Amino acid sequence: MGQGRLYAAVAVSGFRRHATYRVATAAGVFTNTVFGFVLAYTYIALWDERPGLGGYDQAQALTYVWLCQGLHATVAAMGRGMEVELIGRIRTGDIAVDLYRPADLQTWWLAGDVGRAVFHLLGRGFVPMAFGALLFDLAVPSDPLTWLAFLVAVALGVVVSFAIRYLVALSAFWLMDGAGAAQMAALTGIFFSGLLLPLNVFPGALGEIARALPWSALLQMPADVFLGERTGVGLLETYAFQGAWAVALLAAGRLVQSAATRRVVVQGG
């Protein structure tokens, strides 16, 4: 089996694996929908007081709420993805088997995470958005090209998210337990991805820093593409930003992976 077919099989396996958790998926959809209603009415009150906050009208703000509720599992903004299993394998020493497998470790885990992301997009992404569209006036684009541009931004966000979580997981090679690092990364992701509040409303230097960090590629940028805030040159700049962070973080992951591999070889020897 060629390397491409191998990683495609890993992605399919990741999809099927998460598809078996039907009760958990239904519970996730229910939770996302409930939180969507809570946030939607909070946003309504906020935008009534501050119309045009962050450059959004109220319809755009409500659309942002439901997009984030539908997408945060896809991009794993709160963590709790492959990094949990990878940290466990590092802690138990099973990672040694993975390192000697005739496949690239990073690409193997990326393929599996892509399968997970596709499942969550289909299984948890559209239902909350549909509920929101039934009960609120949302700014849903009618242009198919906008939807396509949005899906590209989501895909890039998934890669950036994976790269961050992969680095967090590899920290377990040097820490007693990577759970603390994973929890800190999850909290950072919740705040700086825009899951709770659009980064556009963050004031001054905080807003500039938040929008420059890689977590903004997870939810804020795909949402802006969906809302038509990034078109033409702005859309290309969005892709360039996401792509640059993806390349930089994946490269950092490879460097850390190489150091970890040498550590395992030395200890094994």
N, C-alpha and C positions, 0 to 999 in steps of 0.2 A: 504494500500500500504506500503510495506517494505521501510526502509530507502534507501536501494540501488536502488530500482526502482524509488523512489521519486527523488533522485539526477540525475538518468539517464534521467528522464522526464524533469528535469530542464535543463540538458545539451542539450537535443533535442530541447527544447523550445528556448534556446539561439542560437542554429544553425538556426532554422527557423526564428527567429526574425531578425537576420542579413541578412538572405537570401532574405528578402523582400526589402532590399535597393539595388536594382539592378543597378540603375543609379549611386549611390554612389560607388558601387563596380567597375563598368566599369570606372568611373572617377579615382578611385584609381589605377586600372591596368594601365591606360594611364599615370598617373603621375609617377608611379614607373618605367615604361618603359622609359619615357623621362629622368628622373633622372639617370636611369641606363646607357643610352647612354652618358650623360654628364660625369658621374663618370668613365665610361669605357675608354673614350678618355683621361681623366685626368690621369688615372692609366697607360695607354699606354705610355704617355709622361714621367711619373715619373719612370716607370720601364725601359724605354729606357735609362734614365740617371743613374739609380741605379739598374742594373740587380740583381735579387736575394734578393731584399729588403724584410726584414722580413722573410726570408727563403722561399719565394714563387717565382716561375718563373712567367713569364707574363701570361701564360694560367691560372695558379692557381689564380693570382691576379684578372684577369677578371672574373673568376668563382666566386670568393669571392664577387665581385660587384653585380652580378646578383642574387646570393644566398641571399644577404642582402636585395636587393630590393624585392625579392619574400617573404622573411620571416619576415620582420620587423613588418608588420601588424599582423602576426600570434602571435608573441611573444610580441606585443604591446611595442616595444622598445621606441616609442615616447609617450607612455601613451595613453590617450584618449579612455580608455576602460571602464570597469565596475566601476572604481574609480570615474568617473564623475557622474554617476547615484547614487552611494552610498553616495558621498559627498552631493548631492542634497537632498537625503532622510534624512540625518543627519541634514542638515540645516533647513528643513521644519518640522522636528519632526516625519516624517513618519517612521523613523527607529524604533520607539517604537513598532510599529506593527510587524516589522520583528523580534525583540528580543523576542516577546511573541509567535512567530510562533513555532509549534512543530517540529522544524528542526534546525540543527546547522547552525548558521549564516555564519560562515566562509566557511563551506562545500557547503552551498547553493550558495554562490557567486562564489566559485571555480568551481562548476559544470556548472554554466551559462557561466563562462569565458572559460571553456574548449570547450563548444559548439561554442562560438564565434571564438576561435582559429582554430577549425577544419574547420569552414566555410572559414575563411580567407586563410588557407593553400590550400584549394581546389579552392576557388574563385579568390584569388590574388597571390597565391604562384607559380603556374606553368607557367602561361602565360608570365610574364616577363622573366623567365628563358628560356622559349622556344624561345622568340625573341632573347635573348642573344646568345643562341646556334646556331641560324640560321646565325648570322652575325659575330660572333667572334669564335675564336678557344678556346673552354673551356675544362677544365679538368674534364669531367663527368665520374664518376666511372662506370664500367661495372659489378662489383660484386654485386649481390643482397644483400649480407650480409652487405656491406658498406652502402647501402641505408637503410637497417633495423636499423643499428647502428646509422645512422644519424637521423632517425625518433625518436628513443628513446631519443637522445640528444635534439631534438626539443621539445619533450614532457616535458622533465625535465626543459628546458628553459622556457616553458610556465608556469609551476608551480612556478619557481623562480620569474618570472615577476609578476604573480598574487600576490605572497606573498609580494613583494615590494609595489605594488600598493594598496593592502589591508591596509597595515600599513599607507600609505600616506592618504588614504581615512579616516581612523579612527582618524587621527589627527584633523579632522573637529569637533570632540567632544570638543576639547579644544581651537581651533582657531575660530575666528569670521567667517572665510570662508576658506575652504580647497583648493581653487583654486590656491593660491600662492604656496602651498606645492606641488600640482600636477604639476604646471609648472616647478618648480625647479627639481622635479623628472624626468620630461620628458627631460629637457635639460641634466641632468646627464646621463640618459639612452642613449640619442643620442651619447654622447661623449664616455662613458665608455663601451658601448655594442660593439663598433667597427663598428657602422653603417656607419660612414664617412670614417674611415681609420682603417685597421687592427691593433689590439692592439700589434701585434708582431713588428710593426715598431716604437712603442713608445720607446724613449731612456731611458736608465738607470733606476733610481728609479721610474720614472713616469710609465714606462712600467711594472715594477714589481708590483706596486700598482694597476694599472689598471687591470692586469690579476688576481689579488687576490680578487678583488671586485665582488660582486654577479652579476653585469651587464654583466660581461664577459661570463656568462653562457647562455645569451640570443642569441647572434649571433656568437661571436668569436669561442666558443667551438663547436657548431653544424657545423660551416663552416669547422673547422679543421678536424672534423670527416669525413665530406663529401670529403674533399681534401686528405684524407689518411694520414694526419699528426699525427693522434692519433689512434694507433692500439695496440692490445695486452694489455700489462700492462698500456700503456698510455691511452687506451680507458677506462679501468677500473678506472683509476685515474680521468679521465674526469667525468665519471658518479658519482664517489664518491664526487668530488668537487661540482657538481650540486646538488646532493642529500643532501649533508651536508648543503648547503646554503638554500635549500628548507625547510628542517626540522627546521633549526634554525629560519628562517624568519616566517614560519607558527606558530612556538611556540611563537615567539614574538608577532605575531598577536593575538594569543589566550589570552596572558597576557593583551594586550592593550584592547582587546574586553571585557575581564572580568572587567577591570577597568571602561570601558565605560558603561557597563551594570549596575554596581553599581551606577554610576553617574546618569543614567536615572531613576533608581529605587528611589534614594534619591530625585531627582527633582520631580518625579511623586508623591512621597509621601508627 
